[in-house]
Amino acid sequence: MDHKAFYDSMRQSFGPLNQQQVDGTEQLLNAAQHRMIPLNQLAYIIATSWHETAHTQQPIAEYGKGAGKKYGKPLPEYNNQVAYGRGYVQLTWDYNYEKADSILRLSGALLANFDLALDPVIASNIIFEGMLAGWFTTKALGLYVTADESKKDYWNARRVVNGTDRADLIKGHAEAFEKALRSASYNPHEVLPPEVIIPEPPEPDVEPAPPPVDPPEPHPPDVLPPAPPPEPEPQPEPEPTPEPQPPRVPPLPWLERPLDNQTALIGLALVGIGAVITLALKK
């Protein structure tokens, strides 16, 4: 589908578009292509959204929020919420909220919070399911606009939502959107690129790696070892100190004289006398 051609044609029919109008229309186009909605039926569904959202193409709440309407009373069974109109098409009445919650498999979420009908994804599901299945008035879109394009009654197709209220106006919108879709070569069977879902990586079976350890400090550059200290020069051994000698007593003068013969004889005699005395004492 040529989106540029589609919006160029849409601007020719409705004037300048803001980003919200484009975003809301894109939501409907994407949902339609995933559902493979036929061109004429899609043209009328987008025309209904254009009218029901006051040209904003955003899910909105009903002006006045149901004041003065039979469905505009608080519902005690739903926390006093009011089932006034919400969405791309104004979903009203509690039984329609119940039906939407059940068919869209919201598991009670919509009943707990009626404002979920303002979510673009939920709102787009409601407008497609509701108009194709006849939720709102029991009349399905296929009664007036067929999938094979054999029937295209845009005026009576308004009965799917709200009788014949503004049927001429919405019929004109549908014709403008049909023209835009044809200029864009809309094909309900166009193959859309699948959504790319990146799975989360599985948890490893191995034990987690230990925390990183600080790297060791770098080795300092090689440094030559310091030179050994110089060997001390040999010192001369001290000379031995001579032991003190007793003072020398000069010999008596008479001892230094040579002995004469007479003196020698006297000495010998004294020795002999001593030996005799010694022997006498022993006896």
Rosetta blueprint (number, residue, H / E / L):
1 M L
2 D L
3 H H
4 K H
5 A H
6 F H
7 Y H
8 D H
9 S H
10 M H
11 R H
12 Q H
13 S H
14 F H
15 G L
16 P L
17 L L
18 N L
19 Q H
20 Q H
21 Q H
22 V H
23 D H
24 G H
25 T H
26 E H
27 Q H
28 L H
29 L H
30 N H
31 A H
32 A H
33 Q H
34 H H
35 R H
36 M L
37 I L
38 P L
39 L H
40 N H
41 Q H
42 L H
43 A H
44 Y H
45 I H
46 I H
47 A H
48 T H
49 S H
50 W H
51 H H
52 E H
53 T L
54 A L
55 H L
56 T L
57 Q L
58 Q L
59 P L
60 I E
61 A E
62 E L
63 Y L
64 G L
65 K L
66 G L
67 A L
68 G L
69 K L
70 K L
71 Y L
72 G L
73 K L
74 P L
75 L E
76 P H
77 E H
78 Y H
79 N L
80 N L
81 Q E
82 V L
83 A L
84 Y L
85 G L
86 R E
87 G E
88 Y L
89 V L
90 Q L
91 L L
92 T L
93 W L
94 D H
95 Y H
96 N H
97 Y H
98 E H
99 K H
100 A H
101 D H
102 S H
103 I H
104 L L
105 R L
106 L L
107 S L
108 G L
109 A H
110 L H
111 L H
112 A H
113 N L
114 F H
115 D H
116 L H
117 A H
118 L H
119 D L
120 P H
121 V H
122 I H
123 A H
124 S H
125 N H
126 I H
127 I H
128 F H
129 E H
130 G H
131 M H
132 L H
133 A H
134 G L
135 W L
136 F L
137 T L
138 T L
139 K L
140 A L
141 L H
142 G H
143 L H
144 Y L
145 V E
146 T L
147 A L
148 D L
149 E L
150 S L
151 K L
152 K E
153 D L
154 Y L
155 W L
156 N H
157 A H
158 R H
159 R H
160 V H
161 V H
162 N H
163 G L
164 T L
165 D L
166 R L
167 A H
168 D H
169 L H
170 I H
171 K H
172 G H
173 H H
174 A H
175 E H
176 A H
177 F H
178 E H
179 K H
180 A H
181 L H
182 R H
183 S H
184 A L
185 S L
186 Y L
187 N L
188 P L
189 H L
190 E L
191 V L
192 L L
193 P L
194 P L
195 E L
196 V L
197 I L
198 I L
199 P L
200 E L
201 P L
202 P L
203 E L
204 P L
205 D L
206 V L
207 E L
208 P L
209 A L
210 P L
211 P L
212 P L
213 V L
214 D L
215 P L
216 P L
217 E L
218 P L
219 H L
220 P L
221 P L
222 D L
223 V L
224 L L
225 P L
226 P L
227 A L
228 P L
229 P L
230 P L
231 E L
232 P L
233 E L
234 P L
235 Q L
236 P L
237 E L
238 P L
239 E L
240 P L
241 T L
242 P L
243 E L
244 P L
245 Q L
246 P L
247 P L
248 R L
249 V L
250 P L
251 P L
252 L L
253 P H
254 W H
255 L H
256 E H
257 R L
258 P L
259 L L
260 D L
261 N H
262 Q H
263 T H
264 A H
265 L H
266 I H
267 G H
268 L H
269 A H
270 L H
271 V H
272 G H
273 I H
274 G H
275 A H
276 V H
277 I H
278 T H
279 L H
280 A H
281 L H
282 K H
283 K L
